[in-house]
Amino acid sequence: MQEYIDAELWLRCFSESRRFYGGTMNSAALVGIVESRELVDILTAELTRNLGTSHYRRIHPDDLFQRVSVVYGHLAQWLRSRDESQLRQNGEELGRSRFAEGVPLGQVILALILNEKYLWKLVEKSQVPIDAESRALITEFFQKHTYYTGKGYEMALAASHRSADRIAEEREMAVASSVPPKKAGATARPEQDMEISRGGQVGEHGG
């Protein structure tokens, strides 16, 4: 089980030792806020009351807490590694998962926007400035993560459509194969009913 940092305690300790960081918060120090339980709690509460994320109200609080933790976990991973391929994989997996859960794409995107919004709120609360590189890394993360999440969602949607089309086609083939064939010659007119005249015209009597 993931262990969370006490944001208040961490910020107080960090503020007292700012001289070791040159007076600003770098990406390594920022991970402390990203992995704090306070940040996850704040966003979890927001998702359950925001009108634009109504679907998240249906999710059990413990499960919702874990969903929020996942995104901040991805951010912490990005701040440590700057691994673009891992960021893409994380985003696409998140998109596929949210599609499977039936969360509308608009609400998924809004949730990510709120992820970033409340991170900045907690950073501002710390009153500790962030260095330019770390600020750029956070902005880059949310831009790319949102894009890859949307891409993963669309990929899952397209796969669902292909599956539905295939099932419909198989049903049509099954129905077509179950219809019995018409008997040959069932509607043909008997030859003996036809009269041939002396002139060779069918159906015309000779005079």
N, C-alpha and C positions, 0 to 999 in steps of 0.2 A: 504493500500500500504506500502511496506517495506521501512523504512528509512535507508539511507546509511551513513556511517561515512566518514568524510574527512580524508583520510589516511595521508596526509602531516601534517595537524594540529594535528592529533592524535599522530603521531610519534614524532613531536616536543615536545608536552606536555609530552609524555612518557619519552623521552630522558632527559628532564629537571628534571624529578622526579624519575630517575632510582634508587636513593638511597633507595626508599621505596620498591623496588622489589629486593633488594640485587644485583643490577647490571645486572640482566638477565631478560629475558621476560618469564613469565610462561604462562600456557595455558589460564588462565583467561584474561591476557593482550593480548595474541595473537589473541583472538576473535576480537579485534578491527581492526586488519589488514584483517582478513578473511571476515569481514562484510563491508569492505570499498568499495565504489563505484569505486575507482581507479582500484582495482584489477579486478573487473568485467569488466570494460571498456577495460583494457589491453587484457584480454583473449578474449573478444568478437571480438576485432579487429584482433587478431591472428587467430581465427577460420575462419574468412572471407577471409584471404589471404594465409593461409597454404594450400599447394597442397594436403596434406593428409586428409583435412577435407572439401573437395569441396562441399559435400552435405549441409553443414551449410550455404553456400552462398545463398541458395534458401530460407532460412528462413528470415522473416521480422526482421530488426534490433531490434525492441522492443521485439519480441518473443524470439530472440536469447539471448538478455540480460537477460530475465527471466530464460531461460534454464541454463545459466551460473550461475546465482544467486542460483539456486536450489542446485547445488553441494556444493557450498561454505556454503550454509545454512545447509546442512547435516553435513559438517565439524564442523561448529560452534556448532551444536547440540551435536556432538560427543565429542568435547572438554569440553562441560559443563557437560554431563551426563555419558559418557563412556558406553552407552547403546548398547550392542551388538545386541539385538533383533531388536531395532529400526534401527540400521545401516543396518542389513540384509533386513528389510522391505523397507527401502529407496532405497537401491541398486537394489533390484528385481523390484520395481515399476519403477525405472528409465529405467531398461533394457526393460521392457514390453512397456513402453511409446515410447522409441526410435525405437523398432521394429514396433510398430503401425504407427510411422511416416515415416517408410521406410528408416531410416538411417542405412547404412551398419555397421555391428558389429565392423569391424576394425576401422572405423572412430569414433565410440562411445568410444572405448578404447583409441585411440589417443587423443581425447578431454580430457579424464580424466588424461592422462599423462601430457598434457599441463596445466590442472588445477593445478597440483602439481608443475610443473616447474615454472610457473609464480608466484605462492605463495612464493616459495623460493627466487625468484628474488627480490620480494618486501621486503621480510624479510631482505635479504642481504643489500638492499638499506637503510634500517633503521639503519644499523650499530649497532644494539642492539643484543647481543647474546641471543639465546634461551636456556632455561635449557634443560638438557638431557631428562627429562620425556616428555616435550612438543614435542620435536623433534621426539621421539619414537612414540608418539600418532599420529602425523601427518602421519608418514610413515605407521603405522598400519592402519590408516583410509583409505588411498589411496589403499593399498594392498587389504584390505577386501572389500572396496566399489567397486573396479574394478571387483573382483571376483563375488560379488553378482549381479552386473549389468550384467555381462556376463551370469550368471546363469538365471536371469530373462529374458534376451533376448532369450536364448535357450529354456526356458519353453514356451515362447510365440510362438516361431518357431515350436516347437513340437505340440502345440495345433492347430496351423494353418494347419499343415500337417494332423492331425487327422480329422480336419473339412473337408479338401479337399478330403480325402479318403472316408469319410462318404457320401459326396455329390456325388462323382463318383459312389459309390456303389448304392445309391438311384436311380441315373439315369439309371444304368444298369438294375436294377429291374423294373423300369418303362418301359424301352424299351422291356424287355422280356415279360412283362404282356400285352403289346399292340400287339404282334404278334398273328394272329388268328391260332387256332389249325388245323391240317390237318384232313380231313374227313376220318373216318374209312372205310377201304375196297375200297378206291378209285382206287387203283391199282390192286385189286384182279382180276384174270382171271375167266370169267364165266365158270361154270361147264359143260354147254352143249357143249362148244367148245372142250372139251377134248374127245378123242376117246380111248376106252378101248378095247384091243384085247381079243381073246378067251383065251389067256394065261394069261390074267390079267395085261399086260404091258401097261402102259399109252402111248398113241400116236403111238402104233404099230398095223398095220392092220393084220388081220388073212389071211392065204393063202389057 
